Amino acid sequence: MAINSVQANQAYMKALSSVSDNQSKASSVLGMGDDNTSSFGAMIGETVNKIVESGQQADQRVVSQAVGKVDVVDVVTAVAETEVAIQTLVSIRDRVISAYQDILRMPI
């Protein structure tokens, strides 16, 4: 069950558009955009909710595939998209923690 290059490209483009959306949200949070109504915490919360929804959709596709309603390719794609989203979230978390630790180590 290998993912072909078209499916990998589609998953990459979807992740890239999600990152672009989050960057525009981050600019608005930092006051660089037109809308400054959301906070960083709200942006992170929305992203986590999207990842949870993505995981739930992948679970639903697995169940649908077991019944025979969905093709295996759709299931693999959904699981791969969720995996990429989780890996991205974990790497962002690691970078935030690293930046926080660097701030704590700064001399006063």
WOCORHU-V511143 format. One record per helix or strand. SS is the DSSP state (~ for helix, > for strand). FROM is the first residue (numbers start at 1). TO is the last residue. If there is no record, write none. Layout:
# WOCORHU-V511143
((SS;FROM;TO) (SS;FROM;TO))
This chain:
# WOCORHU-V511143
((~;5;29) (~;40;67) (~;72;105))
